[in-house]
Protein backbone atom coordinates (compact mmCIF):
# COMPACT_ATOMS: atom_id res chain seq x y z
CA UNK A 1 0.00 0.00 0.00
CA UNK A 2 1.25 3.49 -0.86
CA UNK A 3 0.84 6.04 1.93
CA UNK A 4 0.35 9.80 1.54
CA UNK A 5 3.02 10.74 4.07
CA UNK A 6 6.51 10.90 2.61
CA UNK A 7 8.95 10.36 5.44
CA UNK A 8 12.61 11.36 5.59
CA UNK A 9 14.56 8.41 4.13
CA UNK A 10 17.11 8.55 6.94
CA UNK A 11 17.46 8.37 10.72
CA UNK A 12 19.03 11.08 12.87
CA UNK A 13 22.10 9.98 14.85
CA UNK A 14 23.61 13.38 15.72
CA UNK A 15 21.95 16.68 16.61
CA UNK A 16 23.02 20.32 16.81
CA UNK A 17 21.45 22.67 19.38
CA UNK A 18 19.42 25.70 18.30
CA UNK A 19 19.31 28.73 20.59
CA UNK A 20 15.74 30.02 20.76
CA UNK A 21 16.14 33.80 20.67
CA UNK A 22 13.43 36.36 21.47
CA UNK A 23 12.14 39.06 19.15
CA UNK A 24 13.69 41.73 21.37
CA UNK A 25 17.08 40.03 21.10
CA UNK A 26 16.72 39.74 17.34
CA UNK A 27 16.01 43.46 17.01
CA UNK A 28 19.39 44.08 18.62
CA UNK A 29 21.18 41.46 16.49
CA UNK A 30 19.71 42.81 13.24
CA UNK A 31 20.65 46.37 14.11
CA UNK A 32 24.21 45.27 14.89
CA UNK A 33 24.32 43.48 11.53
CA UNK A 34 23.23 46.68 9.72
CA UNK A 35 20.03 44.92 8.62
CA UNK A 36 22.00 42.53 6.42
CA UNK A 37 21.20 38.87 7.11
CA UNK A 38 24.61 37.78 5.81
CA UNK A 39 26.15 39.70 8.71
CA UNK A 40 24.00 38.06 11.42
CA UNK A 41 25.81 35.46 13.54
CA UNK A 42 24.71 31.89 12.79
CA UNK A 43 24.19 31.22 16.51
CA UNK A 44 21.55 33.96 16.55
CA UNK A 45 19.46 32.26 13.83
CA UNK A 46 16.70 29.76 14.63
CA UNK A 47 15.91 28.41 11.14
CA UNK A 48 18.66 29.13 8.61
CA UNK A 49 17.28 29.21 5.06
CA UNK A 50 19.87 31.64 3.73
CA UNK A 51 21.26 29.05 1.32
CA UNK A 52 21.32 25.35 0.52
CA UNK A 53 25.02 25.68 -0.39
CA UNK A 54 27.36 23.81 1.92
CA UNK A 55 24.70 23.55 4.63
CA UNK A 56 23.71 19.90 4.15
CA UNK A 57 23.93 17.12 6.69
CA UNK A 58 26.30 14.47 5.35
CA UNK A 59 25.49 10.77 5.53
CA UNK A 60 27.23 8.10 7.59
CA UNK A 61 28.90 6.85 4.39
CA UNK A 62 30.24 10.31 3.70
CA UNK A 63 31.58 10.64 7.24
CA UNK A 64 33.17 7.23 6.87
CA UNK A 65 34.85 8.57 3.72
CA UNK A 66 36.15 11.51 5.74
CA UNK A 67 38.07 9.06 7.92
CA UNK A 68 39.86 7.41 5.00
CA UNK A 69 40.68 10.60 3.09
CA UNK A 70 44.09 10.46 1.42
CA UNK A 71 45.77 13.82 2.03
CA UNK A 72 48.69 13.28 -0.35
CA UNK A 73 49.59 16.48 -2.19
CA UNK A 74 49.70 14.79 -5.62
CA UNK A 75 47.86 11.79 -7.01
CA UNK A 76 45.87 10.94 -3.87
CA UNK A 77 43.56 7.91 -3.90
CA UNK A 78 40.70 10.18 -2.83
CA UNK A 79 41.29 12.36 -5.89
CA UNK A 80 41.21 9.36 -8.22
CA UNK A 81 37.93 8.24 -6.65
CA UNK A 82 36.36 11.70 -7.04
CA UNK A 83 37.68 12.07 -10.59
CA UNK A 84 36.30 8.68 -11.66
CA UNK A 85 32.89 9.49 -10.16
CA UNK A 86 32.70 12.82 -11.99
CA UNK A 87 33.89 11.39 -15.30
CA UNK A 88 31.27 8.63 -15.07
CA UNK A 89 28.56 11.20 -14.35
CA UNK A 90 29.51 13.92 -16.83
CA UNK A 91 31.31 12.03 -19.58
CA UNK A 92 33.88 14.83 -19.86
CA UNK A 93 37.56 13.98 -20.38
CA UNK A 94 39.10 16.44 -17.94
CA UNK A 95 38.20 17.24 -14.31
CA UNK A 96 39.73 20.09 -12.31
CA UNK A 97 38.96 20.17 -8.57
CA UNK A 98 38.20 23.54 -6.96
CA UNK A 99 37.32 24.58 -3.42
CA UNK A 100 33.82 25.58 -4.56
CA UNK A 101 31.78 26.49 -7.63
CA UNK A 102 32.71 30.15 -7.89
CA UNK A 103 36.38 29.18 -8.13
CA UNK A 104 35.57 27.02 -11.15
CA UNK A 105 33.66 29.96 -12.62
CA UNK A 106 36.52 32.37 -12.01
CA UNK A 107 39.04 30.08 -13.68
CA UNK A 108 36.92 29.24 -16.72
CA UNK A 109 35.36 32.64 -17.40
CA UNK A 110 38.64 34.37 -16.68
CA UNK A 111 40.29 32.23 -19.36
CA UNK A 112 37.65 32.57 -22.09
CA UNK A 113 36.18 35.96 -21.12
CA UNK A 114 37.64 39.43 -21.18
CA UNK A 115 36.85 42.80 -22.73
CA UNK A 116 34.59 42.61 -25.75
CA UNK A 117 33.32 39.12 -24.89
CA UNK A 118 29.73 38.20 -24.06
CA UNK A 119 28.24 35.34 -22.06
CA UNK A 120 24.57 34.39 -22.42
CA UNK A 121 22.57 32.44 -19.83
CA UNK A 122 19.01 31.48 -18.97
CA UNK A 123 19.86 33.56 -15.87
CA UNK A 124 23.33 34.19 -14.46
CA UNK A 125 23.55 33.74 -10.71
CA UNK A 126 25.31 36.38 -8.62
CA UNK A 127 28.81 34.89 -8.47
CA UNK A 128 28.66 33.81 -12.11
CA UNK A 129 27.80 37.32 -13.24
CA UNK A 130 30.41 38.84 -10.93
CA UNK A 131 33.20 36.61 -12.24
CA UNK A 132 32.22 37.38 -15.84
CA UNK A 133 32.00 41.12 -15.27
CA UNK A 134 35.25 41.07 -13.27
CA UNK A 135 36.96 39.83 -16.44
CA UNK A 136 35.44 42.91 -18.20
CA UNK A 137 33.10 40.68 -20.24
CA UNK A 138 29.34 41.15 -20.55
CA UNK A 139 26.70 38.88 -19.01
CA UNK A 140 23.26 38.78 -20.70
CA UNK A 141 20.23 36.93 -19.35
CA UNK A 142 17.78 35.23 -21.71
CA UNK A 143 15.02 33.79 -19.48
CA UNK A 144 11.65 32.85 -20.92
CA UNK A 145 8.93 35.47 -20.58
CA UNK A 146 6.75 33.12 -18.56
CA UNK A 147 9.65 32.63 -16.18
CA UNK A 148 9.31 36.27 -15.12
CA UNK A 149 5.71 35.74 -13.96
CA UNK A 150 5.77 34.17 -10.47
CA UNK A 151 2.08 33.30 -10.23
CA UNK A 152 1.84 31.58 -13.65
CA UNK A 153 2.40 27.82 -13.64
CA UNK A 154 4.56 26.14 -16.28
CA UNK A 155 6.53 22.89 -15.95
CA UNK A 156 9.84 24.41 -17.14
CA UNK A 157 9.98 28.09 -16.30
CA UNK A 158 13.77 27.89 -16.02
CA UNK A 159 14.22 27.39 -19.77
CA UNK A 160 16.40 29.53 -21.99
CA UNK A 161 14.54 31.95 -24.29
CA UNK A 162 15.71 30.39 -27.56
CA UNK A 163 14.61 33.23 -29.84
CA UNK A 164 16.36 35.79 -27.64
CA UNK A 165 19.47 33.60 -27.56
CA UNK A 166 19.58 33.58 -31.37
CA UNK A 167 19.00 37.33 -31.65
CA UNK A 168 21.63 38.08 -29.00
CA UNK A 169 24.22 35.98 -30.82
CA UNK A 170 23.41 37.85 -34.02
CA UNK A 171 23.59 41.26 -32.32
CA UNK A 172 26.90 40.59 -30.55
CA UNK A 173 28.44 38.52 -33.33
CA UNK A 174 29.11 34.82 -32.76
CA UNK A 175 32.87 35.42 -32.64
CA UNK A 176 32.33 37.66 -29.60
CA UNK A 177 30.12 35.24 -27.65
CA UNK A 178 32.58 33.44 -25.37
CA UNK A 179 30.04 30.97 -24.05
CA UNK A 180 26.44 30.06 -23.33
CA UNK A 181 25.68 29.00 -19.75
CA UNK A 182 22.68 26.83 -18.95
CA UNK A 183 21.96 26.90 -15.21
CA UNK A 184 20.03 23.84 -14.01
CA UNK A 185 17.93 24.46 -12.07
CA UNK A 186 17.59 28.18 -12.75
CA UNK A 187 18.38 29.55 -9.28
CA UNK A 188 17.91 33.27 -9.96
CA UNK A 189 14.75 32.45 -11.91
CA UNK A 190 13.00 31.00 -8.87
CA UNK A 191 14.68 27.59 -8.76
CA UNK A 192 12.78 26.50 -11.84
CA UNK A 193 13.88 23.50 -13.94
CA UNK A 194 15.13 23.38 -17.53
CA UNK A 195 13.63 20.81 -19.89
CA UNK A 196 15.72 18.39 -21.91
CA UNK A 197 13.91 19.64 -25.01
CA UNK A 198 15.08 23.18 -24.30
CA UNK A 199 18.62 22.03 -23.51
CA UNK A 200 18.77 20.22 -26.86
CA UNK A 201 17.67 23.35 -28.74
CA UNK A 202 20.28 25.44 -26.93
CA UNK A 203 22.93 22.83 -27.73
CA UNK A 204 22.01 22.82 -31.42
CA UNK A 205 22.26 26.62 -31.60
CA UNK A 206 25.66 26.60 -29.88
CA UNK A 207 27.02 23.93 -32.22
CA UNK A 208 25.74 25.81 -35.26
CA UNK A 209 27.54 28.99 -34.16
CA UNK A 210 30.62 27.21 -32.76
CA UNK A 211 30.00 28.59 -29.24
CA UNK A 212 30.90 26.56 -26.12
CA UNK A 213 27.93 25.43 -24.03
CA UNK A 214 28.63 25.20 -20.31
CA UNK A 215 26.22 23.69 -17.79
CA UNK A 216 26.07 25.14 -14.29
CA UNK A 217 25.34 21.78 -12.70
CA UNK A 218 24.90 22.77 -9.05
CA UNK A 219 21.43 21.21 -8.86
CA UNK A 220 21.41 18.86 -11.84
CA UNK A 221 19.97 15.94 -9.82
CA UNK A 222 16.99 18.06 -8.77
CA UNK A 223 16.58 19.18 -12.40
CA UNK A 224 16.66 15.53 -13.50
CA UNK A 225 13.82 14.79 -11.07
CA UNK A 226 11.56 17.32 -12.76
CA UNK A 227 12.47 16.07 -16.24
CA UNK A 228 11.54 12.51 -15.28
CA UNK A 229 8.23 13.67 -13.79
CA UNK A 230 7.28 16.20 -16.50
CA UNK A 231 8.82 15.04 -19.81
CA UNK A 232 7.22 11.79 -20.94
CA UNK A 233 10.17 10.79 -23.11
CA UNK A 234 12.32 10.34 -19.98
CA UNK A 235 9.89 8.66 -17.58
CA UNK A 236 11.70 5.32 -17.91
CA UNK A 237 15.19 6.74 -17.43
CA UNK A 238 16.92 6.87 -14.06
CA UNK A 239 17.73 10.29 -12.63
CA UNK A 240 21.43 9.71 -13.21
CA UNK A 241 20.82 8.71 -16.84
CA UNK A 242 18.86 11.92 -17.38
CA UNK A 243 21.70 13.98 -15.94
CA UNK A 244 24.19 12.15 -18.17
CA UNK A 245 22.08 12.91 -21.24
CA UNK A 246 22.08 16.61 -20.35
CA UNK A 247 25.83 16.69 -19.76
CA UNK A 248 26.30 15.07 -23.19
CA UNK A 249 24.71 18.13 -24.83
CA UNK A 250 27.40 20.50 -23.52
CA UNK A 251 31.13 21.08 -23.80
CA UNK A 252 31.75 21.25 -20.08
CA UNK A 253 30.36 22.19 -16.71
CA UNK A 254 31.04 23.98 -13.47
CA UNK A 255 29.63 22.63 -10.25
CA UNK A 256 29.48 23.67 -6.65
CA UNK A 257 29.38 20.28 -4.95
CA UNK A 258 28.03 22.14 -1.93
CA UNK A 259 24.58 21.75 -3.48
CA UNK A 260 23.82 18.42 -5.17
CA UNK A 261 27.14 16.97 -4.05
CA UNK A 262 25.65 17.16 -0.53
CA UNK A 263 28.93 18.31 1.04
CA UNK A 264 30.06 21.31 3.05
CA UNK A 265 32.92 22.32 0.74
CA UNK A 266 34.14 21.52 -2.77
CA UNK A 267 33.45 21.87 -6.46
CA UNK A 268 34.92 21.20 -9.86
CA UNK A 269 35.32 22.26 -13.48
CA UNK A 270 34.95 19.55 -16.15
CA UNK A 271 35.81 20.06 -19.82
CA UNK A 272 36.37 18.24 -23.11
CA UNK A 273 38.61 20.82 -24.81
CA UNK A 274 42.27 19.84 -24.33
CA UNK A 275 43.78 23.27 -25.05
CA UNK A 276 41.34 25.12 -22.79
CA UNK A 277 41.91 22.57 -20.04
CA UNK A 278 45.67 23.24 -20.08
CA UNK A 279 45.01 26.97 -19.79
CA UNK A 280 42.62 26.38 -16.88
CA UNK A 281 45.11 24.08 -15.16
CA UNK A 282 47.65 26.89 -15.09
CA UNK A 283 45.10 29.16 -13.43
CA UNK A 284 44.15 26.40 -11.03
CA UNK A 285 47.73 25.86 -9.86
CA UNK A 286 48.31 29.58 -9.35
CA UNK A 287 45.15 30.27 -7.36
CA UNK A 288 43.72 27.01 -5.98
CA UNK A 289 46.37 24.33 -5.68
CA UNK A 290 47.82 21.39 -7.57
CA UNK A 291 45.68 19.74 -10.24
CA UNK A 292 44.88 16.71 -8.06
CA UNK A 293 43.49 18.60 -5.10
CA UNK A 294 42.65 22.15 -6.22
CA UNK A 295 41.89 23.57 -2.80
CA UNK A 296 40.01 20.54 -1.45
CA UNK A 297 41.26 18.17 1.23
CA UNK A 298 41.33 14.44 0.50
CA UNK A 299 38.55 13.82 3.02
CA UNK A 300 36.29 16.28 1.21
CA UNK A 301 36.98 14.55 -2.09
CA UNK A 302 35.88 11.26 -0.53
CA UNK A 303 32.66 12.88 0.67
CA UNK A 304 31.99 14.40 -2.77
CA UNK A 305 32.43 11.04 -4.49
CA UNK A 306 29.85 9.50 -2.16
CA UNK A 307 27.49 12.50 -2.31
CA UNK A 308 27.36 12.50 -6.11
CA UNK A 309 26.09 8.93 -5.93
CA UNK A 310 23.63 9.42 -3.05
CA UNK A 311 22.00 12.47 -4.63
CA UNK A 312 20.51 10.35 -7.43
CA UNK A 313 18.84 7.90 -5.04
CA UNK A 314 15.09 7.90 -5.90
CA UNK A 315 13.98 7.89 -2.26
CA UNK A 316 16.23 10.84 -1.45
CA UNK A 317 15.07 12.90 -4.44
CA UNK A 318 11.40 12.18 -3.76
CA UNK A 319 11.84 13.32 -0.15
CA UNK A 320 13.89 16.35 -1.18
CA UNK A 321 11.33 17.69 -3.64
CA UNK A 322 8.34 16.73 -1.47
CA UNK A 323 9.69 18.59 1.57
CA UNK A 324 10.20 21.78 -0.44
CA UNK A 325 6.80 21.39 -2.09
CA UNK A 326 5.14 20.98 1.32
CA UNK A 327 6.34 24.41 2.43
CA UNK A 328 5.45 26.06 -0.87
CA UNK A 329 1.96 24.60 -1.07
CA UNK A 330 1.12 25.55 2.52
CA UNK A 331 2.24 29.15 1.92
CA UNK A 332 0.32 29.29 -1.36
CA UNK A 333 -2.84 28.01 0.37
CA UNK A 334 -2.36 30.69 3.01
CA UNK A 335 -2.35 33.40 0.35
CA UNK A 336 1.37 34.15 0.40
CA UNK A 337 2.39 34.92 -3.21
CA UNK A 338 5.16 32.54 -4.29
CA UNK A 339 6.93 31.45 -7.45
CA UNK A 340 4.83 28.66 -8.96
CA UNK A 341 5.23 25.80 -9.40
CA UNK A 342 7.47 25.17 -6.39
CA UNK A 343 11.08 24.42 -7.35
CA UNK A 344 13.43 21.82 -5.96
CA UNK A 345 15.78 23.50 -3.52
CA UNK A 346 13.83 26.54 -2.35
CA UNK A 347 10.54 28.37 -2.08
CA UNK A 348 10.64 31.88 -3.54
CA UNK A 349 8.32 34.51 -2.08
CA UNK A 350 7.08 37.22 -4.44
CA UNK A 351 7.91 40.13 -2.14
CA UNK A 352 6.76 42.70 -4.70
CA UNK A 353 3.23 41.28 -4.52
CA UNK A 354 3.23 40.63 -0.78
CA UNK A 355 4.51 44.12 0.03
CA UNK A 356 2.78 45.89 -2.85
CA UNK A 357 2.84 49.19 -0.93
CA UNK A 358 6.66 49.26 -0.88
CA UNK A 359 8.22 50.68 -4.08
CA UNK A 360 11.01 48.68 -5.71
CA UNK A 361 13.57 51.38 -4.91
CA UNK A 362 12.88 50.64 -1.23
CA UNK A 363 13.67 46.96 -1.73
CA UNK A 364 10.58 44.99 -0.65
CA UNK A 365 12.58 41.74 -0.73
CA UNK A 366 15.16 42.97 1.75
CA UNK A 367 12.38 44.33 3.94
CA UNK A 368 10.65 40.93 3.99
CA UNK A 369 13.91 39.12 4.74
CA UNK A 370 14.50 41.40 7.73
CA UNK A 371 10.94 40.95 9.00
CA UNK A 372 11.17 37.15 8.75
CA UNK A 373 14.22 37.30 10.98
CA UNK A 374 12.65 39.72 13.45
CA UNK A 375 9.41 37.75 13.78
CA UNK A 376 10.76 34.22 13.80
CA UNK A 377 14.54 34.13 13.67
CA UNK A 378 14.36 32.84 10.09
CA UNK A 379 17.28 33.79 7.86
CA UNK A 380 16.53 34.01 4.13
CA UNK A 381 18.05 35.62 1.06
CA UNK A 382 16.83 38.49 -1.10
CA UNK A 383 16.89 37.63 -4.82
CA UNK A 384 15.78 40.95 -6.27
CA UNK A 385 16.99 44.48 -6.82
CA UNK A 386 19.54 44.37 -4.00
CA UNK A 387 21.22 41.39 -5.62
CA UNK A 388 20.60 42.16 -9.29
CA UNK A 389 19.52 45.80 -9.53
CA UNK A 390 21.78 48.21 -11.41
CA UNK A 391 22.29 51.96 -11.47
CA UNK A 392 21.37 54.14 -14.43
CA UNK A 393 23.29 57.14 -15.74
CA UNK A 394 21.80 59.38 -13.08
CA UNK A 395 22.34 56.80 -10.31
CA UNK A 396 18.67 55.81 -10.40
CA UNK A 397 17.80 52.19 -9.71
CA UNK A 398 17.24 49.89 -12.67
CA UNK A 399 15.31 47.16 -10.86
CA UNK A 400 15.64 43.41 -11.27
CA UNK A 401 12.88 41.60 -13.22
CA UNK A 402 11.47 40.18 -9.98
CA UNK A 403 11.62 40.98 -6.25
CA UNK A 404 11.95 37.59 -4.61
CA UNK A 405 12.96 36.23 -1.22
CA UNK A 406 14.45 32.74 -1.31
CA UNK A 407 13.82 30.18 1.42
CA UNK A 408 16.56 27.69 0.56
CA UNK A 409 16.12 24.33 2.28
CA UNK A 410 19.37 22.71 3.50
CA UNK A 411 19.56 19.04 2.53
CA UNK A 412 18.73 16.49 5.27
CA UNK A 413 18.83 19.13 8.03
CA UNK A 414 15.33 20.23 9.07
CA UNK A 415 12.28 18.13 9.96
CA UNK A 416 8.64 18.85 9.16
CA UNK A 417 8.12 20.53 12.54
CA UNK A 418 10.81 23.08 11.65
CA UNK A 419 9.00 23.78 8.38
CA UNK A 420 5.65 24.05 10.20
CA UNK A 421 7.24 26.70 12.41
CA UNK A 422 8.26 28.66 9.28
CA UNK A 423 4.65 28.49 8.09
CA UNK A 424 3.42 29.90 11.42
CA UNK A 425 5.85 32.81 11.15
CA UNK A 426 4.44 33.62 7.72
CA UNK A 427 0.95 33.73 9.21
CA UNK A 428 2.19 36.59 11.39
CA UNK A 429 3.98 38.23 8.46
CA UNK A 430 0.73 38.20 6.49
CA UNK A 431 -1.24 39.76 9.37
CA UNK A 432 1.24 42.62 9.69
CA UNK A 433 2.18 43.09 6.02
CA UNK A 434 0.64 46.57 5.74
CA UNK A 435 2.87 47.77 8.57
CA UNK A 436 6.02 46.70 6.75
CA UNK A 437 8.44 49.52 5.91
CA UNK A 438 10.75 49.97 2.96
CA UNK A 439 14.50 49.83 3.30
CA UNK A 440 17.42 51.78 1.88
CA UNK A 441 21.10 51.06 1.26
CA UNK A 442 23.44 53.23 3.31
CA UNK A 443 26.73 51.55 2.34
CA UNK A 444 27.62 49.21 -0.53
CA UNK A 445 30.67 47.66 -2.26
CA UNK A 446 31.29 47.61 -6.02
CA UNK A 447 30.63 43.90 -6.53
CA UNK A 448 28.13 41.48 -4.96
CA UNK A 449 26.68 44.17 -2.75
CA UNK A 450 24.11 41.93 -1.09
CA UNK A 451 26.86 40.17 0.88
CA UNK A 452 28.23 43.19 2.75
CA UNK A 453 25.95 46.22 2.19
CA UNK A 454 24.50 48.09 5.14
CA UNK A 455 20.76 48.85 5.23
CA UNK A 456 18.29 50.91 7.22
CA UNK A 457 14.50 50.89 7.39
CA UNK A 458 12.96 53.99 5.77
Secondary structure by P-SEA (a helix, b strand, c coil): cccccccccccccbbbbbbbccaaaaaaaaaaaccccccccccccccccccccccccccaaaaaaaaaccccccccaaaaaaaaaaaaaccccbbbbcccaaaaaaaaaaaaccccbbbbcccccaaaaaaaaaacbbbbbbccccccccccccccccccaaaaaaaaaaaaccccccbbbbbcccccccbbbbbaaaaaaaaaaaaaabbbbbbccccaaaaaaaaaacccccccccaaaaaaaaaaaccccccccccccccccccccccccaaaaaaaaaaaaacccccccccccaaaaaaaaaaaaaaacaaaaaaaaaaaaaaaaaaaaacccccccccccbbbbccccccccccccccaaaaaaaaaaaaccbbbbbccccccbbbcccccccccccbbbbbccccccccaaaaaaaaaaaaaaaaacccbbbbbbccccccccccbbbbbcc
